[in-house]
C-alpha cells in the first residue's frame, strides 16, 4: 500500500518482464562495449611492445574492479546498515552543511530537498526520504536513526561512478599530454642521429656553451635567487629546451652507453615515461587513507575543500621548480669545475641533486598530486550532479569554480611538463637495464 501519502515502491515481482530484460540488456551491452574497448587497447599496446603502458592499463582495470566491488558491497549491506541504529544527537556533529534547525522533521525535509537534483538526473521515481521503508522503521521504533540513510547510500554509488570515470579519463589525458611533450624530443634526437661526430674536438671556453649561457649567470646569492625564479617560471613555458635535452642525453650516453654515441635516447625516454606513468596511475593504500581523512574532515566551517585543491597545486609548483633547478645546478657544477672544455659538454647527474638523495620521493609527490587533482575534479562533478551548484556542501560558487580551475591547470601542467621532466632528469642519473 501507499504509506504516508506516497506511491508504493514497485518490486521486481510486480515489474513487467520486458522492462527488466530491456534494462538489463542495455546495461550488459554498455559493459561489454567498454570491456571490448579496453581489450582491443591492450592488444594494440602488446603488439606495439608498450609493456609499461599495458601494465598501466591492467592497473586501471584493477582500480575499476575495486571501485565496482566497493559499490557492490554498499548494495549488499544496504539493508544491514539500516539496522545499525544510533542516537539522533550523534548525527548532529561533524556535518558538511550547517543544520537547518532542530528536529527530525526539518532534517528529513533537508535531505528530501537535496535529493531533488539527484532524482531528476537519474530519472528515479523512488521515494528516497531518510525515514522511508520498513528497514528505517526498525530504528525509528527504537527512537533512533539508521547510521546511513538509503538516500546517502545512493549518493555514494554516484560518487564511486564519477570517481571511476574521472580516474580513467584523467589517466588517459595525462599520458597523452606526456607523449605530446616528448614529440619535440624526437625531432632533436633525429638531428643528433643525422649529425657527423667525426669532426675535430675543439677546445672552447665553458661560457661559450649555450647550456651554460642559459643556466649559469654568475656566483653569489643574487644569482642563486635568480636561478630559482627562472626555474619556477621555466616550467610553464619550456620545461625542456633543445640544449637541455642534448646535454642531458650526452651525460646519459657517456655514463651508461659509452662508445655508443648514436644510442636512441628518445626511445629509451619514451619507455621510461611509460614506466613512470604506470607507477602514478594506480590508487595506493596511502591515497585511499588520504581520501578517508578528507571525507572525515570535510566539516562545515573548516574549509578543508580549499586546501585539498590549493595544497597539491603549491606542491606541484615546488616539484616543478626543483626539477628545473636541478638542470641549473648541473650547469653551475660544470662552470665551477672547468674553465675550458675539449669537445662536447658532459654533465654528471646523480641522485644527490634530489631531495634527500631520493628521486623516487619526487615521483611519490607527483603520484599524490595527480590523485588529489583527480579527486577534487570528481568531487566537484559529483556534488554538481547530486546536490546542485548552489548547495551548501559545494561552498561559494566563486570558490568552487576557482578550485576546479586550479585542479584542471594542475593536472594539465603535471601531465605536460612535470612528469616528462621528471622522467628525463631521473633517468640520466640512473639506468634500468631492462629498458636499454
Secondary structure, 3 states (H helix, E strand, C coil): CCHHHCCCCCCHHHCCHHHHHHHHHHHHHHHHHHHHHHHHHHHHHHHCCCHHHHHHHHHHHHHHHHHHHHHHHHHHCHHHHCCCEECHHHHHCCCCCCCCCCCHHHHHHHHHHHHHHHHHHHCCCCCCCCCCCHHHHHHHCCCCEECCCHHHHHHHHHHHHHHHHHHHHHHHHHHHHHHHHHHHHHHHHHHHHHCCCCCCCCEEEHHHCHHHHHHCCCCCHHHHHHHHHHHHHHHHHCCCCHHHHHHHHHHHHHHHCCCCCCCCHHHHHHHHHHHHHHHHCCCCHHHHHHHHHHHHHCCCCCCHHHHHHHHHHHHHHHHHHHHHHHHHHHHHHHHHHCCEEECCCCCCCCHHHCHHHCHHHHHHHHHHHHHHHHHHHHHHHHHHHHCCCCCCCCCCHHHHHHHHHHHHHHHHHHHHHHHHHHHHHHHHHCCCHHHC
